[in-house]
């Protein structure tokens, strides 16, 4: 059976697009490192779509020093300052964002982002009662995309070992949390442009 006969746009899927390369990313240790590297490569546009978000989330491996901030809130501002042609657009589910911004550590980031002309934050709250915006996507320059189950937020980072006691698995406050398992994917080629259209 050919792929074309399985996927029927408008019937059992939204769109069909070619994927030049697909990688499965297991757990947020690998995911946070991968998206940081991709965001560093961005030249024109970063689109981040999420269900939950915390600006204090640390991206990248702690042993790697590339000169950029590790907390995603600072990292986003740093990228906008370093790359004068880069637009950064963030879409988040409004109830989750409201809850996350009640964390006092997030408020300074919201102000800094609102003051930057090339960082746009939008909230999505147009859903039927009891439903949510649960997509988690990142698109870089309409060429590279990430899509899966991992939010850029607290309590997601973990390694594939899922050790009961991992001292690196802690919130910015220092509070430890339990093991977390999830997956995402990295896609390149025309499919990323299609995912970008969905983000828009």
N, C-alpha and C positions, 0 to 999 in steps of 0.2 A: 504494500500500500504506500503510495507516495505521500510526502508531507502535505502537498497541496490538497489532497483529498481528506486529510484529517482536520485541518484548520480551515474554517469557513467564516471569514469576517462578517460580522453582523449577526451570525447565528450562534457560534460557540466560542468566538473570540472577538476582540475589538479590531485588531489589525494583524497583518502578517508582514514580517520584514526579515531581510537577510541579516544573519549574524556572522561576522567574519571570525570571531573568536569568542568562546564561552569558557569561563572558569567558575568553578564552584568554590565559594569561600566558607569555611567552617569556623564558626565562633568569632567573637568580636576582637580578639587579639589580632588575628589576621585581617579582619575587616577594617578596623580602625587604622591599621598601618596602610592598607591598600587604598582607602579613600583619601588619606592624608597625601600619599604620593600622587594620586590622581589630581587632587586639588592643587598641588604644587605645579603640575604640568598645565593647568588651565591657562588659556590665553584670553578668551573672550567672555565665557559664560559658565557659571556654576549654578545649577538648580538643585536644591535639596528639598525633598518632600518627606514628611515624617508624621508619625502618630504622636510620639513623645520626643522631647528634646531638652537637653540640659547643657547650657553654655560652659559649664565646668568640666564636661567630659574630656578626658585626655585622649588625644589621638597620637598614634605612632608608638614605636618601641622606646622605652625609657633610656636605653643605652645609645640611641642615635641622636646626635645633636646636629641638626641641619640649619640652625640659626633662627628658626621660626618658633613662635610660641606653641606649646603643646596643648593648652586648653582650647577647645574648638571655638569658643567665643572670641578669644584674643586672636586666634589663628585666622578667623574670617576677616577681622579688621586688618590684620597684618597683610593678608593677601590683597585686599582692596587698596592698601597704601603702596604695596610693592609693584602692583600691576595696574597702571593707570587706565587700561582699556578693558579691565575685567568687571563684569556685572555679576553680582551675587544675589540670587533670588531664593527665598526660603518660604515654603508653604507648610503650615502645620495645622493639625486639628485643633480648633479653638478651645474646647474644654481641657484638653491635655496641656495646651500652652498656658491657659489661665492657671491651672494647678502648678505647672512647673515654674511660672514666673512669681508665684507666691513664695517660692524659695528666695530669700533675700539675696542670695549670691547671684541670681540671674538678672536682677533689676538693672545693674550698671551696664550690662551688655545690651539690653533692650534700648536704653538711652543712646549708647554709642552707635548702635546700628541705625536707629532712627535719624541720627544726625549725619550719617554718611549718605551721600547722594547716589552711590552705586551699590548699596546694600538695601534690598527690599524684603520686608517680612510681611506676609499675608496670612490671615487666619481663615480656615475653612470650617464653617459651622452649619452649612446648608445640607443637613441630612435628616431623614425621618427620625422621629423620637425613638431612642434606644439604639441607634446605629452610630457608627464612628467612621472617621477617615483613617483607614488603617494601612495605607500604602507607605512603603519605605523605599525611596528612590533617590539616586544622585546621578545627575547627568553633567558631563564635562564637555563643553564645546560641541555638543550634538554629535560627538564621535565615540565617547566612552561612557558607559552607563553601569550603574549598580542597582540591583533590584532584588529584594528578598525580605527577610524577616527581622533585620536588626535595626533598631533605632539608635540614633546618636544621643544617648542619654545615660543616666546613672544605672548602676546595677546590671549592665550588659557585658562589660569586659570580662573575659575569661579565656583561659587557654584550653586546648583540646584535652588536657589531662583532667580538668575539672576536679582538682584536688580539694578535699574538704577544708583544709587550712592553707590558703594561699595568701601570704601577707601583701601581695601586690593587688589583690582583689578588694579594693576599698573605695569608698566615696571620697570626694575632695575633703569632707569633714574628718576623714580618718576612720569612720565607721565601716566595719567589714560587712560584706554580704555573701550569700551562698553561691554555689556554682550556677552557671547559666549556659545553656546550650542553644544555639540558633544557627541558621545558615543564610547566606546571601549569594548573589551571583554577579559576575563582572562580564559585560558584553561590549563588543566593539563592532563598528561598522554601521550600516544603515539602520539597524535595529535601535541604536542609541538615539538617532534622530527621531524615530517613531516614539520612543519613550519620552524624549524631549517634548514632542507635541502633546503627549498626555500630561506632562508636568505643566505646560502652559495653560 
